[in-house]
């Protein structure tokens, strides 16, 4: 089950489509639906969602973990995208207000139901017990049940923003954002040193700060700790869940609270300037790290660390090292976790009888090709990307002119996805001419984009006289930064355009 479908989102947002929205090329995402192993199937519909988009020079990422239906999750996701892409001088304020505004807009949608619910409760308040209420007000009790079903849904959310080369994170609930940074020792094929930092905060009853907040509302901290729930909730903060937020007096354990115990106020991290030590960031729903925790509790577990964040970071690192591809890394890590979790259940581990919905999103900052060396093309000689541009000619001189942005985008998309598996000799970039011959590049900066600088003989025309479109084909073994440098230098592109390319 794929959780992010940008094309579907933009097509369905007919009222206010986000123009310029595109999927982030430096990220990958994978999801799995919940499963109860004994019954060989899911216990409820898929309720997670996610997004990974770029707009202008900024990037935005999010993972949402819904409960009691997927409707709130879908609404929250679409609304969050609109809210976090608003322009503001303070990204932290944008993130905080985005979460609050989503919750507010959701409440406005169901306000009539909340008011009707309150009216019915007043009407039936004279009944001594539930049976008497059913006898006296059968229609009202039936309607009350329908309303409860419509307002009980909710979702957690963790959101990351990269703006002006600074990383910001906000969350509400227990979905996590974890940053993996490189250590001081240079990585090699056999070893990499890195540290992990959880940039989000778990809003659960295991959080002492949240327990203190609830105690400040008049609730019994020990009782909350014992049940590990806030009414019917496993989290202390969320988007939606108005059945608990506005109906908390109906829960004995919450009835003494002076204000709603479950709130939507997010935790927002300080901005972190991105530097060369940043390796990758991953966002995940709690189903991912809970599965790892459950396996580590099993007798005979081969988990390398009791810390699920560290364990998942190691798994992602190994996949990035092997495949140099975020999407493949996310897919393979979730596949491994799901398989190991089921294997643990089959081995008799009672903790692993079922798994929840899982979503894992990875954003890469440091190119593995730079850390471990570039992977070679399987043949070493295949040139699978070509680039055409208009030109003017005078004698034997060719002057390239900047092509259209769509042409540049197609080329960049090809060049930034040049991953392969075999270790073969590095291909030599060559110039293909219209007479069918080839010539290697020997110019000063080995650019594959400047025919006028290439060392070719005057007899080899580098453009088609009929179309005036010379073209260059280049090997697929160049590091990303080198390619971006060529693009900027040879096509005279502005810094703002290059920033957009790097972000996207």
C-alpha positions in Angstrom: 0.0 0.0 0.0 1.6 3.3 -1.1 0.8 6.1 1.2 1.9 9.1 -0.9 0.4 9.8 -4.3 1.1 13.3 -5.2 -0.5 13.1 -8.7 -3.8 11.9 -7.2 -3.6 14.6 -4.5 -3.1 17.5 -7.0 -5.8 16.2 -9.3 -8.3 15.9 -6.4 -7.6 19.3 -5.0 -9.6 21.1 -7.6 -10.6 24.0 -5.4 -7.0 25.1 -4.7 -4.4 23.0 -6.5 -0.8 23.6 -5.5 1.0 24.4 -8.7 4.6 23.5 -8.9 4.2 20.6 -6.5 6.5 17.7 -7.1 7.8 14.7 -5.4 11.2 15.0 -3.7 13.9 13.1 -5.6 16.1 12.9 -2.5 13.6 10.8 -0.6 11.9 7.5 -0.5 8.8 6.1 1.2 7.2 2.7 1.9 4.2 1.4 3.7 2.6 -1.8 5.0 -1.0 -2.4 6.1 -1.7 -3.9 9.5 -1.8 -7.7 9.9 -3.0 -10.1 12.5 -1.0 -13.3 11.9 -3.4 -15.8 13.4 -6.2 -14.6 11.1 -3.9 -14.0 8.1 -5.3 -10.6 7.4 -5.8 -7.0 8.5 -8.0 -6.0 11.4 -8.9 -2.6 9.9 -8.4 -0.5 6.8 -5.1 1.2 6.1 -5.1 4.5 8.2 -1.5 5.9 7.7 -0.6 8.6 5.1 2.4 10.6 4.1 3.8 13.2 1.7 7.3 14.2 0.4 7.1 17.3 -1.8 9.1 20.2 -3.0 7.8 23.7 -3.8 10.2 26.3 -5.0 13.4 25.8 -3.2 11.8 24.2 -0.1 11.1 20.6 0.8 8.3 19.2 3.0 7.8 15.7 4.5 5.2 14.2 6.7 3.9 10.9 8.1 0.5 10.7 9.7 -0.8 7.7 11.7 -4.6 7.6 11.9 -7.0 5.7 14.1 -10.7 4.9 14.0 -10.9 5.3 10.3 -8.8 7.0 7.5 -11.1 10.0 6.9 -9.4 12.3 9.4 -5.9 11.2 8.2 -6.7 12.1 4.6 -8.2 15.4 5.5 -5.3 16.3 7.8 -2.7 15.3 5.2 -4.2 17.4 2.4 -4.8 20.4 4.7 -1.3 20.1 6.2 0.3 20.4 2.8 -1.6 23.6 2.2 -0.7 25.0 5.6 3.0 24.2 5.8 3.7 25.6 2.3 2.5 29.1 3.3 5.1 31.8 3.2 6.3 33.2 6.5 9.6 34.6 7.8 9.5 32.1 10.7 9.2 28.4 9.7 8.7 27.3 13.3 5.6 29.5 13.5 4.4 28.1 10.2 4.7 24.5 11.5 3.0 25.2 14.9 0.1 27.1 13.3 -0.2 24.5 10.5 -1.0 21.7 13.0 -3.4 23.9 15.0 -5.2 25.1 11.9 -5.7 21.6 10.7 -7.3 20.6 14.0 -9.4 23.8 13.9 -10.6 23.3 10.4 -11.5 19.7 11.2 -13.4 20.9 14.2 -15.3 23.4 12.1 -16.4 20.7 9.7 -17.9 18.6 12.5 -19.1 21.5 14.8 -22.8 20.8 14.0 -22.3 17.2 15.0 -20.6 18.2 18.3 -23.4 20.6 19.1 -26.0 18.1 18.3 -24.3 15.6 20.5 -24.3 18.0 23.4 -28.0 18.7 22.9 -28.9 15.1 22.9 -26.9 14.5 26.1 -28.7 17.3 27.8 -32.0 15.8 26.7 -31.4 12.3 28.0 -29.5 13.5 31.2 -32.7 12.8 33.3 -32.4 9.0 32.7 -31.0 7.1 35.7 -29.1 4.6 33.6 -28.4 3.5 30.1 -31.3 1.0 30.0 -33.8 3.7 31.1 -32.3 6.1 28.4 -32.9 3.4 25.7 -36.5 3.0 26.9 -37.3 6.7 27.0 -35.2 8.0 24.1 -34.5 5.2 21.5 -34.2 7.5 18.5 -31.9 9.9 20.4 -29.6 7.1 21.6 -29.4 5.6 18.1 -28.5 9.1 16.7 -26.0 9.6 19.5 -24.2 6.4 18.4 -24.0 7.5 14.8 -22.5 10.9 15.9 -19.9 9.2 18.0 -18.8 7.1 15.1 -18.4 10.3 12.9 -16.4 12.4 15.4 -14.1 9.8 17.0 -11.4 9.6 14.3 -8.0 11.2 14.8 -4.4 11.1 13.7 -0.9 11.8 14.8 1.5 13.7 12.6 5.2 14.3 12.3 6.3 17.0 9.7 9.8 18.0 8.5 10.6 21.2 6.6 13.9 22.0 4.8 14.0 25.8 4.2 17.0 27.9 3.4 19.2 24.9 4.1 17.8 24.6 7.7 15.9 21.6 9.0 12.7 22.0 11.1 10.6 19.3 12.7 7.1 19.4 14.4 5.0 16.6 15.7 1.8 15.8 17.6 1.4 12.3 18.9 3.9 9.5 18.8 5.1 9.4 15.1 8.8 10.1 15.1 11.5 12.0 13.2 15.1 10.8 13.6 18.2 12.5 12.3 21.3 10.3 11.5 24.6 12.2 11.4 28.0 11.1 10.4 30.7 10.8 13.1 34.2 12.3 13.1 35.8 9.1 11.5 35.5 9.0 7.7 33.3 6.2 6.6 34.6 3.3 4.5 33.2 0.1 3.1 33.6 -1.8 6.3 32.6 0.7 8.9 30.6 3.9 9.4 30.3 5.9 12.6 27.2 7.9 13.1 24.9 9.3 15.8 21.2 9.5 16.0 19.0 12.3 17.4 15.2 12.0 17.8 13.9 15.4 16.7 10.3 14.7 17.7 8.7 14.2 21.1 6.5 11.2 22.0 3.2 12.5 23.3 2.3 9.5 25.4 1.8 8.6 29.0 5.4 7.4 29.1 6.5 11.0 28.7 7.1 12.6 32.2 6.4 16.1 30.8 3.0 15.0 29.5 2.2 13.3 32.9 3.0 16.5 34.7 0.7 18.4 32.3 -2.1 16.0 33.0 -1.5 16.2 36.7 -1.8 20.0 36.4 -5.3 19.5 35.1 -6.3 17.6 38.2 -5.8 14.1 37.0 -4.3 11.2 38.9 -0.8 10.7 37.5 -0.4 7.2 38.9 -3.8 6.1 37.5 -2.9 7.4 34.1 0.4 5.6 34.2 -1.3 2.4 35.2 -3.7 2.4 32.3 -1.3 3.9 29.9 -4.3 5.6 28.3 -6.0 9.0 28.3 -9.7 7.9 28.1 -9.8 5.8 24.9 -6.5 7.4 23.6 -3.0 6.0 23.6 -1.5 9.4 22.8 -1.9 12.6 24.8 -1.9 14.9 21.8 -3.5 14.5 18.4 -5.4 16.0 15.5 -9.1 15.3 15.7 -10.4 12.9 18.3 -13.1 15.3 19.4 -15.0 12.5 21.1 -12.3 12.6 23.8 -11.4 16.3 23.5 -14.9 17.5 24.0 -16.4 14.5 25.7 -13.7 13.9 28.3 -16.1 14.3 31.2 -17.7 11.0 30.0 -14.6 9.1 31.0 -14.3 8.4 34.7 -10.5 8.6 34.6 -10.7 12.1 33.0 -13.9 13.5 34.6 -11.9 15.6 37.2 -9.9 17.5 34.5 -10.3 21.2 34.5 -9.6 21.4 30.8 -9.5 18.9 27.9 -6.6 16.6 28.6 -6.0 15.7 24.9 -4.8 18.7 22.9 -3.4 19.4 19.5 -0.5 21.7 20.4 2.6 20.4 18.6 6.2 20.1 19.7 8.4 22.1 17.3 12.2 21.7 17.2 14.7 24.4 16.9 16.0 24.9 13.3 19.1 22.8 12.5 21.4 24.3 9.8 22.2 21.5 7.4 25.9 20.6 7.2 28.2 17.9 5.7 27.6 15.7 8.8 23.9 15.2 8.0 23.5 11.6 6.6 19.7 11.0 6.4 16.5 11.8 8.2 13.7 9.3 8.6 10.1 9.7 9.6 8.0 6.8 10.8 4.6 5.9 12.3 4.7 4.1 15.6 3.9 0.8 13.9 7.5 0.7 12.6 9.4 1.2 15.9 6.9 -0.8 18.0 7.5 -3.8 15.8 11.2 -3.5 16.4 10.7 -3.1 20.2 8.4 -6.1 20.3 11.1 -8.3 18.5 13.8 -7.1 20.9 11.7 -8.3 23.8 11.5 -11.8 22.4 13.8 -14.5 23.8 16.6 -15.2 21.4 16.1 -12.0 19.5 19.0 -11.1 17.2 18.2 -7.4 17.3 21.5 -5.4 17.6 20.1 -2.7 19.9 17.2 -2.3 22.3 16.8 1.2 20.9 14.5 0.9 17.9 15.7 4.2 16.4 19.2 3.0 16.3 18.2 -0.4 15.0 16.2 1.2 12.1 19.0 3.6 11.4 21.5 0.7 11.0 19.0 -1.1 8.7 18.6 2.0 6.5 22.3 2.6 6.4 23.0 -0.9 5.2 20.4 -0.6 2.5 21.6 2.8 1.4 25.2 1.5 1.2 24.1 -1.5 -0.9 21.5 0.2 -3.2 22.3 4.0 -3.1 18.6 4.6 -3.4 16.2 6.0 -0.8 13.1 4.3 -2.2 14.7 0.9 -2.3 16.1 1.4 1.2 12.7 2.2 2.7 11.0 -0.7 0.9 13.7 -3.2 1.9 13.8 -2.1 5.6 10.1 -2.4 6.0 10.1 -5.8 4.3 12.8 -7.0 6.6 11.0 -5.7 9.7 7.7 -7.3 8.7 9.4 -10.6 7.9 11.4 -10.7 11.2 8.3 -9.7 13.2 6.3 -12.6 11.7 9.1 -15.0 12.1 9.3 -14.0 15.8 5.5 -14.8 16.2 6.0 -18.2 14.5 8.8 -18.9 16.9 6.5 -18.4 19.8 6.9 -14.7 20.7 3.6 -13.6 22.1 4.5 -9.9 21.7 4.5 -10.3 17.9 1.0 -11.6 17.3 0.1 -8.7 15.1 1.6 -5.5 13.6 0.0 -2.1 13.0 0.1 0.0 9.9 3.6 1.0 9.0 5.0 4.0 7.1 8.7 4.8 6.7 9.9 7.9 4.9 13.6 8.6 4.3 15.3 11.9 3.2 18.9 11.6 2.2 21.3 14.5 2.8 24.7 12.9 2.1 25.1 11.1 -1.1 26.3 7.5 -0.5 28.3 7.6 -3.7 30.5 10.2 -2.0 30.8 8.2 1.1 31.6 4.8 -0.4 32.5 5.5 -4.0 30.3 5.6 -7.1 28.7 2.4 -8.4 29.7 1.5 -11.9 27.4 0.9 -14.8 26.9 -2.8 -15.5 28.5 -2.5 -19.0 30.8 0.5 -18.5 30.1 1.8 -22.0 26.3 2.4 -22.3 25.3 6.0 -22.6 21.7 6.2 -21.6 21.2 10.0 -21.3 21.3 12.5 -24.1 20.9 16.2 -24.1 20.0 18.5 -27.1 20.2 22.2 -27.2 19.8 24.9 -29.8 23.0 26.7 -31.0 24.4 29.3 -33.3 27.4 28.5 -35.5 30.0 30.6 -37.3 32.6 28.6 -39.2 33.9 25.9 -36.9 32.6 27.6 -33.7 29.5 26.4 -31.9 27.9 28.5 -29.2 25.3 26.6 -27.1 22.1 28.4 -26.0 20.2 27.5 -22.8 17.5 24.9 -23.5 14.0 24.9 -22.0 13.6 24.1 -18.3 11.6 21.0 -19.1 14.5 19.6 -21.1 16.9 20.4 -18.2 14.5 18.7 -15.8 14.4 15.6 -17.9 18.2 15.4 -18.0 18.6 16.0 -14.3 16.0 13.4 -13.5 18.1 10.9 -15.6 21.4 11.9 -14.2 20.4 11.8 -10.5 19.1 8.2 -10.8 22.3 6.6 -12.2 22.6 3.6 -9.9 23.8 0.2 -10.8 25.3 -2.9 -9.2 28.3 -4.2 -11.0 31.9 -2.9 -10.5 33.2 -2.3 -14.0 35.6 0.3 -15.5 34.4 3.8 -15.5 33.0 4.9 -19.0 34.6 7.7 -20.8 32.3 10.6 -21.7 32.2 11.1 -25.5 30.8 13.5 -28.0 28.5 12.0 -30.6 28.5 13.9 -33.9 26.1 13.8 -36.7 28.4 11.8 -39.0 28.2 8.9 -36.6 31.7 9.3 -35.1 32.7 9.9 -31.5 35.4 11.9 -29.8 36.5 11.8 -26.2 36.3 15.0 -24.1 39.7 16.5 -23.2 38.7 20.0 -22.3 39.9 21.7 -19.1 37.0 20.9 -16.9 35.8 17.7 -18.6 32.3 19.1 -19.2 30.0 16.9 -21.2 27.8 19.9 -22.0 30.1 22.4 -23.9 30.8 21.3 -27.5 32.6 24.6 -28.1 35.2 23.6 -25.5 35.7 20.0 -26.6 38.8 18.9 -28.4 37.4 17.9 -31.8 38.6 18.3 -35.3 37.0 20.9 -37.6 35.8 18.2 -39.9 33.5 16.8 -37.2 30.5 19.0 -37.2 28.8 19.0 -33.8 25.4 20.1 -35.0 22.9 19.1 -37.5 22.8 21.8 -40.2 19.1 21.2 -40.8 18.0 21.4 -37.1 20.9 23.3 -35.6 20.6 21.0 -32.6 24.0 19.6 -31.5 23.8 17.0 -28.9 26.0 15.4 -26.3 25.7 11.9 -24.8 27.5 11.2 -21.5 28.2 8.2 -19.4 26.2 7.5 -16.3 29.0 7.4 -13.8 29.4 11.0 -12.8 28.8 12.0 -9.1 25.7 14.2 -8.7 27.6 17.3 -7.6 29.8 17.2 -10.6 26.8 17.0 -12.9 25.1 19.9 -11.1 28.4 21.9 -11.5 28.5 21.3 -15.2 24.8 22.3 -15.6 25.4 25.6 -13.7 28.6 26.5 -15.4 27.8 25.6 -19.0 24.2 26.6 -19.2 24.7 29.8 -17.1 21.8 29.0 -14.8 21.0 31.3 -11.9 21.7 30.3 -8.3 17.9 30.3 -7.5 17.3 27.6 -10.2 20.2 25.5 -8.9 18.8 25.7 -5.4 15.5 24.4 -6.6 17.2 21.5 -8.4 19.2 20.6 -5.2 16.1 20.8 -3.0 14.1 18.7 -5.4 
